[in-house]
Amino acid sequence: MDNKRTALQGASPLILVLITLILLNGCAVNPATGGNDFVLMSEQQELSLGRNYSQQVMKDYRAYDNPSLQQYIQSVGNKVANNSHRKNIFFRFTLLDSTQVNAFALPGGYIYITRGLLAYLNSEAELAAVLGHEVAHVTARHSVRQHAMSTATSLLGALAGAATGVQGVGQLTNLVGTGIVRGYGREHELEADKLGAGYLARSGYSAWAMHDVITTLKNQELFDKKLASEQGRPPRAYHGVFSTHPKNDTRLQQVIRLAAGGGAKSAQRQDAKFLKRLAGLTFGNSEKDGLIRDRVFYHKDLNFKLSFPKGWLVSNSANQITAAAPKGSAGLQLVLQDINKKTTPRKFMRTVLNIDQTVSEQALNINGFRGHTAVVLGKVYGKQQKIRASVLFVGSRAFIFLASAKQNNLFSQYDKQFMSSIKSFSRLSKADYKIVKELKISLVRSSNKTRLAALAGTSPIALHAEDQLRLLNGIFPSGEVKQGDLMKKIR
């Protein structure tokens, strides 16, 4: 505190006046907590910001094509939102067709949950907990408060730099502002859990469902750490999960216990009605984005397939396909681009990809498709590396391949595998179309002989099937499904 006082005493009168004006004009009563918050936008501006952001979200994602499930999620979300601190705004809940395990909220009540997360929930109360947590971010105006802090630190940094004449002051403060914007942080997430648990209790759900769903998300994080270690990449985590496991998180348990009215967590019967709603839900990649089966990528709508080296991790999104060698020692990326001008593959590489100088190059003719390939020098993994760049013309589209090894001395070894994948490009056969089927969640009734290890042996899940079945059924990392219960499996 003394350091802050000294810093203000040394500031110019103009900066002190502007700081005072910002603080006075930026104070607003938080609708969820009743406290004074530092914000720099009205509620109407918040709603407008949410509308704009929501349009961007739907450019990057698409809604899951199941009107009945979409309506159900909206109804559960409405139930929670109607018991929140901001009943005056419309909340819009959308199920996204994405494999990501995630949920997030935009200013003004736009809330999204992915089917990747929905698949791992096991009750309506858990769904309500996810949505309630995100509703709480909106009611507590977390994104608006961050926006205000980011704006203020940028403005004050600029003022300080202008007044003191010290170069870099503004840049330093901007970095602080940027840091604040990256995620809500421990206190805001805990506040969202506390408020969300309260909304659950008011809506007739157990507040302890918040603990259950955070446990599910934490188990997902632990599983992904295992995968990340195998694949040589950083682990991914749901934005609301803390470093401590929920069973050891005293503060989390305290806020949920408070919302639950001090009552102990009661064992609930299986929510069979909810589970039946998940039957038929797409698991993993969708046909619209393409499917991976036994190292081969199939895309039904674009009518092509491509094989990858054994042991490589292949992932795809709406914009690209990526394949990584074990431990991330090499990688290959495929992106599509429209050909807007009649040209040759070689000229396309030079004019569109800006490849002027090459180490080596040659024309390609792969299963009747014209193309061109070259080895060029470029910056990869932070250093100058050899890159295999290739392009294939398929109708009015260019299929662009870029590949490189992490260590330049291994490029020649991996380049043979790069070219093998590129040369495997072909149209789908009639037999291929039979393979191009999405995986779906199905339900079976367990018996006293049901064992997850045995089910995993016949599962179409390609990677760590037993772990994934355990995660789907809420019994990770060990245990078995209770006799007579419904259990999720993948078909």
C-alpha positions as CSV (number, residue, x, y, z in Angstrom):
1,M,0.0,0.0,0.0
2,D,2.8,2.4,0.8
3,N,4.4,1.8,-2.6
4,K,1.1,2.7,-4.3
5,R,0.8,5.9,-2.3
6,T,4.3,6.9,-3.2
7,A,3.6,6.3,-6.9
8,L,0.5,8.5,-6.8
9,Q,2.3,11.2,-4.9
10,G,4.9,11.3,-7.7
11,A,2.3,11.5,-10.5
12,S,1.5,14.7,-12.3
13,P,-1.6,16.7,-11.3
14,L,-3.2,15.9,-14.7
15,I,-2.8,12.2,-14.3
16,L,-4.2,12.3,-10.8
17,V,-7.3,14.2,-12.0
18,L,-7.8,11.7,-14.9
19,I,-7.3,8.7,-12.6
20,T,-9.9,10.2,-10.2
21,L,-12.4,10.8,-13.1
22,I,-11.9,7.3,-14.4
23,L,-12.5,5.7,-10.9
24,L,-15.6,7.9,-10.2
25,N,-17.2,7.4,-13.6
26,G,-16.3,3.7,-13.7
27,C,-18.0,2.6,-10.5
28,A,-21.2,0.6,-10.8
29,V,-23.2,-1.7,-8.4
30,N,-22.6,-5.4,-9.3
31,P,-26.1,-7.0,-9.8
32,A,-24.9,-10.3,-8.4
33,T,-22.7,-9.3,-5.4
34,G,-24.0,-5.8,-4.5
35,G,-20.5,-4.5,-4.4
36,N,-19.1,-1.6,-6.3
37,D,-17.3,-2.6,-9.6
38,F,-15.0,-0.8,-11.9
39,V,-16.7,-0.8,-15.3
40,L,-16.5,1.5,-18.3
41,M,-19.6,0.5,-20.2
42,S,-23.4,0.6,-19.7
43,E,-25.6,-2.4,-19.7
44,Q,-26.8,-1.5,-23.2
45,Q,-23.2,-1.4,-24.4
46,E,-22.6,-4.8,-22.8
47,L,-25.5,-6.3,-24.7
48,S,-24.3,-4.8,-28.0
49,L,-20.8,-6.2,-27.3
50,G,-22.3,-9.6,-26.7
51,R,-24.2,-9.5,-30.0
52,N,-21.1,-8.6,-31.9
53,Y,-19.0,-11.3,-30.3
54,S,-21.7,-13.9,-30.8
55,Q,-21.6,-13.3,-34.5
56,Q,-17.9,-14.0,-34.5
57,V,-18.4,-17.2,-32.5
58,M,-20.8,-18.5,-35.0
59,K,-18.3,-17.8,-37.8
60,D,-15.8,-20.0,-36.1
61,Y,-18.2,-22.7,-34.9
62,R,-21.6,-24.1,-35.9
63,A,-24.6,-25.1,-33.9
64,Y,-25.1,-28.8,-33.4
65,D,-27.8,-30.0,-35.8
66,N,-30.4,-31.4,-33.2
67,P,-33.3,-28.9,-32.6
68,S,-34.7,-31.1,-29.8
69,L,-31.4,-31.1,-27.9
70,Q,-30.9,-27.4,-28.5
71,Q,-34.4,-26.7,-27.1
72,Y,-33.7,-28.9,-24.0
73,I,-30.4,-27.0,-23.3
74,Q,-32.2,-23.7,-23.6
75,S,-34.9,-24.9,-21.2
76,V,-32.4,-26.0,-18.6
77,G,-30.4,-22.8,-19.0
78,N,-33.6,-20.7,-18.7
79,K,-34.5,-22.5,-15.5
80,V,-31.1,-21.5,-13.9
81,A,-31.1,-18.0,-15.4
82,N,-34.6,-17.2,-14.1
83,N,-33.2,-17.8,-10.6
84,S,-30.1,-15.6,-11.2
85,H,-29.4,-12.0,-10.3
86,R,-30.1,-10.7,-13.8
87,K,-33.6,-11.8,-14.7
88,N,-34.1,-8.7,-16.9
89,I,-31.9,-10.0,-19.8
90,F,-32.5,-12.8,-22.3
91,F,-30.0,-15.6,-22.0
92,R,-29.3,-17.6,-25.1
93,F,-27.8,-21.1,-24.7
94,T,-26.3,-22.8,-27.8
95,L,-24.9,-26.3,-28.2
96,L,-21.9,-26.1,-30.5
97,D,-20.8,-28.9,-32.9
98,S,-17.3,-29.1,-31.5
99,T,-15.2,-31.9,-30.0
100,Q,-13.6,-29.4,-27.5
101,V,-14.5,-30.0,-23.9
102,N,-15.6,-26.4,-23.1
103,A,-18.3,-23.9,-22.2
104,F,-18.0,-20.2,-22.2
105,A,-20.1,-17.0,-21.8
106,L,-20.1,-13.7,-23.7
107,P,-21.3,-10.4,-22.3
108,G,-25.0,-9.9,-22.4
109,G,-26.1,-13.5,-21.8
110,Y,-24.7,-15.5,-24.8
111,I,-23.7,-18.8,-23.4
112,Y,-22.2,-21.8,-25.3
113,I,-21.5,-25.4,-24.4
114,T,-19.8,-27.9,-26.8
115,R,-21.1,-31.4,-27.5
116,G,-17.6,-32.5,-26.5
117,L,-18.4,-31.4,-22.9
118,L,-22.0,-32.5,-23.0
119,A,-20.9,-36.1,-23.8
120,Y,-19.1,-36.4,-20.4
121,L,-22.0,-35.1,-18.3
122,N,-24.2,-37.6,-16.5
123,S,-27.2,-35.7,-15.1
124,E,-29.4,-32.7,-15.8
125,A,-28.0,-31.2,-12.6
126,E,-24.5,-31.4,-14.0
127,L,-25.7,-29.6,-17.2
128,A,-27.4,-27.0,-15.0
129,A,-24.1,-26.6,-13.1
130,V,-22.1,-25.9,-16.3
131,L,-24.7,-23.4,-17.5
132,G,-25.1,-21.9,-14.0
133,H,-21.4,-21.3,-13.8
134,E,-21.5,-19.5,-17.1
135,V,-24.6,-17.5,-16.2
136,A,-22.7,-16.4,-13.1
137,H,-19.9,-15.0,-15.2
138,V,-22.6,-12.8,-16.9
139,T,-24.5,-11.8,-13.8
140,A,-21.2,-10.8,-12.0
141,R,-20.2,-9.0,-15.2
142,H,-16.7,-10.6,-15.1
143,S,-16.0,-10.0,-18.8
144,V,-17.1,-6.3,-18.5
145,R,-15.0,-5.8,-15.4
146,Q,-12.0,-7.2,-17.3
147,H,-12.7,-5.1,-20.3
148,A,-12.8,-2.0,-18.0
149,M,-9.5,-2.9,-16.3
150,S,-7.8,-3.6,-19.7
151,T,-9.1,-0.2,-21.1
152,A,-8.1,1.7,-18.0
153,T,-4.6,0.2,-17.8
154,S,-4.1,1.0,-21.5
155,L,-5.3,4.6,-21.0
156,L,-3.3,5.2,-17.9
157,G,-0.2,3.7,-19.5
158,A,-0.5,6.1,-22.4
159,L,-1.0,9.0,-20.0
160,A,1.9,8.0,-17.9
161,G,4.1,7.7,-20.9
162,A,3.0,11.0,-22.3
163,A,3.4,12.9,-19.0
164,T,6.8,11.4,-17.8
165,G,8.4,11.1,-21.2
166,V,9.8,7.7,-20.1
167,Q,9.7,5.3,-23.1
168,G,8.1,1.9,-22.5
169,V,5.9,2.9,-19.6
170,G,2.8,2.6,-21.8
171,Q,4.0,-0.7,-23.2
172,L,4.6,-2.2,-19.8
173,T,1.1,-1.2,-18.6
174,N,-0.4,-2.6,-21.8
175,L,1.2,-5.9,-21.0
176,V,-0.4,-5.9,-17.6
177,G,-3.8,-5.1,-19.2
178,T,-3.3,-8.0,-21.7
179,G,-2.5,-10.3,-18.8
180,I,-5.7,-9.4,-17.1
181,V,-7.8,-10.2,-20.2
182,R,-6.4,-13.8,-20.5
183,G,-8.9,-15.7,-18.4
184,Y,-11.0,-14.9,-15.4
185,G,-8.5,-16.0,-12.7
186,R,-9.0,-17.9,-9.5
187,E,-11.2,-15.4,-7.7
188,H,-13.6,-14.8,-10.5
189,E,-13.9,-18.6,-11.2
190,L,-14.6,-19.3,-7.5
191,E,-17.1,-16.5,-7.5
192,A,-18.9,-18.0,-10.5
193,D,-18.9,-21.4,-8.8
194,K,-20.4,-19.8,-5.6
195,L,-23.1,-17.9,-7.5
196,G,-23.8,-20.8,-9.9
197,A,-24.2,-23.2,-7.0
198,G,-26.7,-20.8,-5.5
199,Y,-28.7,-20.6,-8.7
200,L,-28.7,-24.5,-8.8
201,A,-30.2,-24.6,-5.3
202,R,-32.9,-22.0,-6.1
203,S,-33.8,-24.0,-9.3
204,G,-34.3,-27.2,-7.4
205,Y,-31.0,-28.9,-8.2
206,S,-28.4,-30.1,-5.7
207,A,-25.7,-27.4,-5.3
208,W,-23.2,-30.3,-5.1
209,A,-23.7,-30.9,-8.8
210,M,-21.2,-28.0,-9.2
211,H,-18.6,-30.1,-7.4
212,D,-19.5,-33.1,-9.5
213,V,-19.1,-31.3,-12.8
214,I,-15.8,-29.7,-11.8
215,T,-14.5,-33.1,-10.8
216,T,-15.5,-34.3,-14.3
217,L,-13.6,-31.4,-15.9
218,K,-10.6,-32.0,-13.6
219,N,-10.4,-35.6,-14.6
220,Q,-10.5,-34.5,-18.3
221,E,-7.5,-32.3,-17.5
222,L,-5.6,-35.2,-15.9
223,F,-6.3,-37.4,-18.9
224,D,-5.2,-34.8,-21.3
225,K,-1.9,-34.4,-19.4
226,K,-1.3,-38.1,-20.0
227,L,-2.0,-37.6,-23.7
228,A,0.1,-34.4,-23.9
229,S,3.1,-36.3,-22.5
230,E,2.8,-39.0,-25.1
231,Q,2.3,-36.4,-27.9
232,G,4.9,-33.9,-26.9
233,R,2.5,-31.0,-26.6
234,P,1.3,-28.7,-23.8
235,P,-1.8,-30.0,-22.0
236,R,-5.1,-28.4,-22.5
237,A,-7.5,-27.5,-19.7
238,Y,-11.1,-26.2,-19.4
239,H,-10.9,-22.5,-18.5
240,G,-12.7,-22.8,-15.1
241,V,-10.7,-25.7,-13.6
242,F,-8.2,-24.9,-10.8
243,S,-4.9,-26.5,-10.1
244,T,-6.3,-28.3,-7.0
245,H,-8.5,-31.4,-7.4
246,P,-12.1,-30.6,-6.2
247,K,-11.9,-33.3,-3.5
248,N,-9.0,-31.3,-2.0
249,D,-10.2,-27.8,-2.7
250,T,-11.4,-26.5,0.7
251,R,-12.6,-23.1,-0.6
252,L,-14.6,-24.7,-3.4
253,Q,-16.3,-27.1,-1.0
254,Q,-17.0,-24.2,1.5
255,V,-18.8,-22.1,-1.1
256,I,-20.9,-25.0,-2.4
257,R,-21.8,-26.1,1.2
258,L,-22.9,-22.6,1.9
259,A,-25.1,-22.6,-1.3
260,A,-26.5,-26.0,-0.3
261,G,-27.5,-24.5,3.1
262,G,-24.9,-26.5,5.0
263,G,-26.4,-29.9,4.0
264,A,-24.2,-32.8,3.3
265,K,-23.9,-34.2,-0.3
266,S,-26.6,-36.8,-0.8
267,A,-26.2,-39.7,-3.1
268,Q,-28.5,-39.4,-6.1
269,R,-30.0,-42.1,-8.3
270,Q,-28.8,-42.3,-11.8
271,D,-30.4,-39.7,-14.1
272,A,-31.6,-42.1,-16.7
273,K,-33.9,-39.6,-18.4
274,F,-30.9,-37.3,-19.0
275,L,-28.7,-40.1,-20.3
276,K,-31.4,-41.1,-22.8
277,R,-31.2,-37.6,-24.3
278,L,-27.6,-38.2,-25.1
279,A,-28.2,-41.4,-27.1
280,G,-27.2,-40.7,-30.7
281,L,-25.0,-37.7,-29.8
282,T,-22.0,-37.5,-32.1
283,F,-18.7,-38.5,-30.3
284,G,-15.4,-37.3,-31.7
285,N,-15.2,-35.7,-35.2
286,S,-18.3,-35.2,-37.3
287,E,-18.7,-36.1,-40.9
288,K,-18.9,-32.4,-41.8
289,D,-15.3,-32.0,-40.6
290,G,-14.0,-35.4,-41.8
291,L,-13.3,-38.6,-40.0
292,I,-10.1,-40.5,-39.0
293,R,-10.1,-44.3,-39.2
294,D,-6.9,-46.3,-38.9
295,R,-4.5,-43.5,-39.8
296,V,-6.6,-42.5,-42.8
297,F,-8.5,-39.2,-43.0
298,Y,-11.8,-39.3,-44.9
299,H,-13.8,-36.3,-46.0
300,K,-17.2,-37.2,-47.4
301,D,-18.3,-33.8,-48.6
302,L,-15.0,-32.9,-50.2
303,N,-14.6,-36.5,-51.6
304,F,-11.0,-37.2,-50.7
305,K,-8.9,-39.3,-48.3
306,L,-5.3,-39.1,-47.1
307,S,-3.2,-41.5,-45.1
308,F,-0.7,-40.6,-42.4
309,P,2.4,-42.4,-40.9
310,K,1.8,-45.1,-38.2
311,G,1.8,-43.6,-34.7
312,W,1.1,-40.0,-35.8
313,L,-1.6,-38.1,-34.0
314,V,-4.1,-36.7,-36.5
315,S,-6.5,-33.9,-35.6
316,N,-8.8,-31.8,-37.7
317,S,-10.9,-28.7,-37.4
318,A,-13.2,-26.8,-39.8
319,N,-10.1,-25.0,-41.2
320,Q,-7.2,-27.5,-41.3
321,I,-5.9,-31.0,-40.7
322,T,-2.7,-31.4,-38.6
323,A,-0.7,-34.5,-38.1
324,A,2.1,-34.8,-35.5
325,A,4.9,-37.4,-35.1
326,P,5.4,-38.9,-31.7
327,K,6.7,-36.4,-29.1
328,G,6.0,-33.6,-31.6
329,S,9.2,-34.3,-33.5
330,A,7.7,-33.4,-36.9
331,G,4.4,-32.1,-38.2
332,L,2.3,-31.8,-41.3
333,Q,-0.5,-29.4,-42.0
334,L,-3.2,-29.3,-44.7
335,V,-5.3,-26.3,-45.5
336,L,-7.7,-25.5,-48.4
337,Q,-7.9,-22.4,-50.4
338,D,-10.0,-21.4,-53.3
339,I,-8.3,-20.8,-56.6
340,N,-9.6,-17.5,-57.8
341,K,-7.4,-17.1,-60.9
342,K,-6.5,-19.7,-63.6
343,T,-2.9,-20.5,-63.0
344,T,-0.5,-23.5,-62.7
345,P,0.4,-25.1,-59.3
346,R,4.0,-23.8,-59.6
347,K,2.8,-20.2,-60.2
348,F,0.3,-20.6,-57.4
349,M,3.1,-21.4,-55.0
350,R,5.1,-18.4,-56.1
351,T,2.3,-15.8,-56.2
352,V,-0.1,-17.0,-53.5
353,L,2.3,-18.7,-51.1
354,N,5.1,-16.2,-51.8
355,I,7.7,-19.0,-52.4
356,D,10.3,-17.5,-54.7
357,Q,13.5,-19.4,-53.7
358,T,13.6,-23.2,-53.3
359,V,16.2,-25.7,-52.3
360,S,14.6,-28.2,-54.7
361,E,11.3,-28.5,-56.5
362,Q,9.3,-30.8,-58.9
363,A,5.9,-31.1,-60.5
364,L,3.4,-33.6,-59.1
365,N,0.7,-35.7,-60.7
366,I,-1.0,-37.7,-57.9
367,N,-4.0,-39.9,-59.0
368,G,-4.8,-37.5,-61.8
369,F,-4.4,-34.3,-59.7
370,R,-1.9,-31.7,-60.9
371,G,0.4,-30.2,-58.3
372,H,3.8,-29.0,-57.4
373,T,6.2,-29.5,-54.4
374,A,9.3,-27.8,-53.1
375,V,11.7,-27.7,-50.2
376,V,12.2,-24.2,-48.9
377,L,13.8,-22.5,-46.0
378,G,11.6,-20.8,-43.4
379,K,11.3,-20.1,-39.7
380,V,9.8,-23.0,-37.8
381,Y,10.0,-23.8,-34.1
382,G,11.7,-20.4,-33.7
383,K,14.6,-21.1,-36.0
384,Q,15.5,-21.4,-39.7
385,Q,14.4,-24.8,-41.0
386,K,13.7,-26.8,-44.1
387,I,10.0,-26.9,-45.0
388,R,8.2,-29.2,-47.5
389,A,5.6,-27.1,-49.3
390,S,3.2,-28.8,-51.7
391,V,0.0,-27.9,-53.5
392,L,-2.5,-30.0,-55.3
393,F,-5.3,-28.6,-57.6
394,V,-8.6,-30.3,-57.1
395,G,-11.3,-28.6,-59.1
396,S,-11.4,-24.9,-58.0
397,R,-9.6,-25.6,-54.7
398,A,-5.9,-25.8,-53.8
399,F,-4.9,-28.3,-51.2
400,I,-1.8,-26.8,-49.5
401,F,0.6,-29.1,-47.5
402,L,3.2,-27.7,-45.2
403,A,5.5,-30.0,-43.2
404,S,8.7,-29.7,-41.2
405,A,10.8,-31.6,-38.6
406,K,11.7,-30.2,-35.2
407,Q,15.3,-30.9,-35.8
408,N,16.7,-29.9,-39.1
409,N,19.1,-32.9,-39.3
410,L,16.0,-35.2,-39.2
411,F,14.2,-33.5,-42.1
412,S,15.4,-36.0,-44.8
413,Q,14.2,-38.9,-42.7
414,Y,10.7,-37.4,-42.1
415,D,10.5,-35.9,-45.6
416,K,10.0,-39.5,-47.0
417,Q,6.9,-39.8,-44.7
418,F,5.7,-36.3,-45.7
419,M,5.8,-37.3,-49.4
420,S,4.2,-40.7,-48.7
421,S,1.2,-38.9,-47.1
422,I,0.9,-36.4,-49.9
423,K,1.0,-39.1,-52.6
424,S,-1.7,-41.0,-50.8
425,F,-4.3,-38.3,-51.7
426,S,-7.2,-39.8,-53.7
427,R,-10.9,-39.8,-54.3
428,L,-13.2,-41.9,-52.1
429,S,-14.3,-45.3,-53.3
430,K,-17.7,-46.9,-52.8
431,A,-16.2,-48.9,-49.9
432,D,-14.8,-45.8,-48.4
433,Y,-18.2,-44.2,-48.2
434,K,-19.3,-47.1,-45.9
435,I,-16.5,-46.3,-43.5
436,V,-17.3,-42.6,-43.3
437,K,-19.8,-42.9,-40.4
438,E,-19.7,-40.8,-37.3
439,L,-19.2,-42.4,-33.9
440,K,-22.3,-42.1,-31.7
441,I,-23.1,-42.5,-28.0
442,S,-25.3,-45.4,-27.3
443,L,-26.7,-46.8,-24.0
444,V,-26.6,-50.3,-22.6
445,R,-27.8,-51.7,-19.3
446,S,-24.9,-53.1,-17.2
447,S,-24.9,-56.6,-15.7
448,N,-22.8,-58.2,-13.0
449,K,-20.4,-59.3,-15.8
450,T,-19.9,-55.9,-17.3
451,R,-16.3,-54.8,-17.3
452,L,-15.0,-51.6,-18.9
453,A,-11.7,-53.2,-19.8
454,A,-13.5,-55.8,-21.9
455,L,-15.8,-53.2,-23.5
456,A,-12.7,-51.1,-24.4
457,G,-11.3,-54.1,-26.3
458,T,-14.2,-54.0,-28.8
459,S,-14.7,-50.2,-28.8
460,P,-14.2,-48.1,-32.0
461,I,-12.5,-45.5,-29.8
462,A,-8.9,-45.5,-31.2
463,L,-7.0,-43.9,-28.3
464,H,-7.1,-45.0,-24.7
465,A,-10.6,-46.5,-25.0
466,E,-10.8,-47.7,-21.4
467,D,-9.9,-44.3,-20.0
468,Q,-12.4,-42.5,-22.3
469,L,-15.2,-44.9,-21.4
470,R,-14.4,-44.3,-17.7
471,L,-14.6,-40.5,-18.3
472,L,-17.8,-40.9,-20.2
473,N,-19.4,-42.8,-17.3
474,G,-18.0,-40.7,-14.5
475,I,-15.8,-43.4,-13.0
476,F,-12.3,-42.2,-13.8
477,P,-9.6,-43.4,-13.1
478,S,-11.0,-46.7,-11.7
479,G,-14.1,-48.6,-10.8
480,E,-17.0,-50.3,-12.6
481,V,-20.5,-49.3,-13.6
482,K,-23.1,-50.4,-11.0
483,Q,-25.2,-53.4,-12.0
484,G,-28.5,-52.4,-13.6
485,D,-27.3,-48.9,-14.4
486,L,-27.4,-47.4,-17.9
487,M,-23.9,-46.9,-19.2
488,K,-22.6,-45.0,-22.2
489,K,-20.6,-46.8,-24.9
490,I,-19.6,-45.7,-28.4
491,R,-20.8,-47.4,-31.6
